[in-house]
Amino acid sequence: MRGSSRLRRLAPPPRAVDWAILVAVASAVATGLLAWTGWLPPALLVDLHGVVGLTIAGLLVFKFARVARRVLDRGQWDRATPISVLLGIVAVAALVSGVFWGVGGNVPIGPWTTLNAHVGLGLLAIPILLVHLRARLRLPSRTDASRRSALRIGGLLVAGTLVWRLSEAVTAVRGVTIRDTGSKPTGELYDTETEGGSFPVTSWVADDPEPIDRAEWTLTVAGLDGDGGEMAYGDLLAAAGDERRATLDCTSGWYTIQNWEGVRVGDLLDEAGVDTGTEEARWVRFVSVTGYRWSLPVAEAREALLSTAIDGSRLAHGHGGPARLVAPERRGFQWVKWVERVELRRDPDPAQWAVTLVSGFD
Ligand code: HEM
């Protein structure tokens, strides 16, 4: 009892706490998504995400102390209270799963890692928060925006930063190697779930085609004005002679470093007679047999690899055989599997984000 009244005395004003939570949740979602999808280089984002997440934890302690009586006394409930309670549960679960993954933990649920659970819970909190705001949003008053509130919320931010540094030290001591994207080495997560390589077979949403008959398969290489041509599997193997040691970093939360072998995409385009030297030739799009696709700026695409093998072994079906894109420094979901078409484009392809969610569905 004495503890909770001390907590109340230390707390910034209610509206200041609520608005700080709102800003912090928006920042956590933005930094988390940008780092996880690889939209922006994750190095700084991941620190910001961790600090903001831990600051939310501190803010929620004050918030829960304030509303505890309202929630525990059913007589004080109104129509919006169940949603608030659900939000509390989802927010705490998102925070706990994030910290647990960050210090090296993982409790997989089917094919989903704890990182997937953390991302899912964080995204689930957004619509619930919007409903909560609809019922409860109040504008801050002048006293809410005082020097005292700023100092207290600043103090929480400093505490969040210190705990973040501490959690990084814990992971370092435990020998867990987490990349800035949040991914861990496969060996720490999976023992068996692999096919033709020492890393798991995963696909973004619904892509799961039948194994491809290499004797029937052809690769179309298309330029802007009808130039280009078709290649059989044997032609592609004959052209293959390049190698990249590159990190496949999957959004499920694992990474693997492999020696990928195949054809440099620049050589593939040149050999097919596709002219990438004009001002109009800006993007190269890689299209899978499932319709899944991704595009890279032409200079980056030329240095990427269309891989047919790993360490001398033919690329297995699950890993995208006959041929998959290897785009170093990009996230795994951009390394298109089962490529059947490589095409030069004038424009980027914004619809590719939507296609990653729906390709593979009949
Ligand atoms: C993850 C974020 C949040 C969680 C987990 C959360 C949770 C809760 C809970 C459990 C209650 C008590 C039940 C009720 O009165 O409905 C509550 C009340 C309330 N919340 Fe939130 N909330 C969050 C974010 C926000 C934000 C961003 C705002 C406004 C900017 C806000 C404003 C309010 C208000 C005004 C109340 C009424 C109670 C009071 O003022 O003491 N909440 N919230």
Boltz pocket constraint, residues with backbone or C-beta under 6 A from the ligand:
constraints:
  - pocket:
      binder: B
      contacts: [[A, 14], [A, 15], [A, 18], [A, 19], [A, 21], [A, 22], [A, 25], [A, 60], [A, 63], [A, 66], [A, 67], [A, 70], [A, 71], [A, 80], [A, 81], [A, 84], [A, 85], [A, 87], [A, 88], [A, 89], [A, 91], [A, 125], [A, 129], [A, 132], [A, 133], [A, 136], [A, 137], [A, 138]]
      max_distance: 6.0
